[in-house]
Amino acid sequence: MKKIITSIVFLACMAISLTSCQVNWFNKHFDVPWWVITIPVIIILLIAHICIISKTYQCPECKATFKPKWYEISSWLHMGNKRFIKCPKCSKKGFCDIKK
């Protein structure tokens, strides 16, 4: 539950920080509304999140395949196609590879 609240607070802070945006384009000044920037950023983050959680991972130790919960995947380290996740079967933490 703590990670859910942290994610919501992060998205809210990001949206608030983008509320006032002024753009200079070819020596012309434009005031851009907050939603023009916030909505595409949130959509891009949601698409990336859906792509990440739709994957199945394989433990490097016991070779078990599993699909972790979204909050486990979103908050862990990653390098390339591997994510640092705790295996639900053997309880070992390691860089689990995406099962192809």
C-alpha positions as CSV (number, residue, x, y, z in Angstrom):
1,M,0.0,0.0,0.0
2,K,2.9,2.3,0.8
3,K,4.3,1.9,-2.8
4,I,0.9,2.7,-4.3
5,I,0.7,5.9,-2.3
6,T,4.2,6.8,-3.2
7,S,3.4,6.3,-6.9
8,I,0.3,8.5,-6.7
9,V,2.2,11.3,-4.9
10,F,5.0,11.1,-7.5
11,L,2.6,11.5,-10.4
12,A,0.8,14.3,-8.6
13,C,4.1,16.2,-7.9
14,M,5.1,15.7,-11.5
15,A,1.8,17.1,-12.7
16,I,2.0,20.1,-10.4
17,S,5.5,20.9,-11.4
18,L,4.5,21.1,-15.0
19,T,1.6,23.4,-14.4
20,S,3.2,26.6,-15.6
21,C,5.1,26.3,-18.8
22,Q,6.3,29.1,-21.1
23,V,7.7,28.3,-24.5
24,N,9.8,30.4,-26.8
25,W,9.4,29.2,-30.4
26,F,11.1,31.2,-33.2
27,N,11.2,34.4,-31.0
28,K,7.5,34.1,-30.2
29,H,6.3,33.6,-26.6
30,F,3.6,31.1,-25.8
31,D,1.9,30.1,-22.5
32,V,1.2,26.4,-22.6
33,P,-1.6,25.1,-20.4
34,W,-0.6,22.5,-17.8
35,W,-2.7,19.7,-19.3
36,V,-1.0,19.9,-22.7
37,I,2.2,18.6,-21.0
38,T,0.8,16.6,-18.1
39,I,-1.6,14.4,-20.0
40,P,0.9,13.1,-22.7
41,V,3.5,12.5,-19.9
42,I,1.0,10.4,-17.9
43,I,-0.1,8.5,-21.0
44,I,3.5,7.7,-21.9
45,L,4.2,6.5,-18.3
46,L,1.0,4.3,-18.4
47,I,2.0,2.7,-21.7
48,A,5.5,2.0,-20.4
49,H,4.0,0.6,-17.2
50,I,1.6,-1.7,-19.1
51,C,4.5,-3.0,-21.3
52,I,6.6,-3.7,-18.2
53,I,4.0,-5.6,-16.2
54,S,2.9,-7.7,-19.2
55,K,6.2,-9.6,-19.2
56,T,6.9,-13.0,-17.6
57,Y,10.2,-13.4,-15.8
58,Q,12.5,-16.4,-15.2
59,C,14.5,-16.9,-12.0
60,P,18.2,-17.3,-12.6
61,E,18.5,-19.8,-9.6
62,C,15.6,-22.2,-9.9
63,K,14.5,-21.4,-13.5
64,A,10.9,-20.9,-12.3
65,T,8.7,-18.6,-14.4
66,F,6.5,-16.0,-12.7
67,K,4.6,-12.8,-13.3
68,P,5.4,-10.3,-10.4
69,K,2.9,-7.8,-9.1
70,W,3.0,-4.3,-10.7
71,Y,4.5,-2.6,-7.6
72,E,7.3,-5.1,-7.4
73,I,8.3,-4.5,-11.0
74,S,7.9,-0.7,-11.0
75,S,10.2,-0.1,-8.0
76,W,13.1,-2.5,-8.7
77,L,16.3,-1.9,-10.5
78,H,16.7,-3.0,-14.1
79,M,19.5,-3.5,-16.6
80,G,18.5,-4.1,-20.2
81,N,15.9,-6.9,-20.2
82,K,16.6,-8.0,-16.6
83,R,15.0,-6.8,-13.4
84,F,16.1,-7.2,-9.9
85,I,13.2,-9.2,-8.4
86,K,12.6,-11.6,-5.6
87,C,11.6,-15.1,-6.9
88,P,8.3,-16.2,-5.3
89,K,9.4,-19.9,-5.3
90,C,12.9,-19.9,-4.0
91,S,12.9,-16.4,-2.4
92,K,16.2,-15.5,-3.9
93,K,16.8,-12.0,-5.1
94,G,18.5,-11.5,-8.4
95,F,18.4,-10.2,-12.0
96,C,15.6,-12.2,-13.5
97,D,15.5,-12.3,-17.3
98,I,12.3,-11.9,-19.4
99,K,11.0,-15.3,-20.6
100,K,10.7,-15.3,-24.4
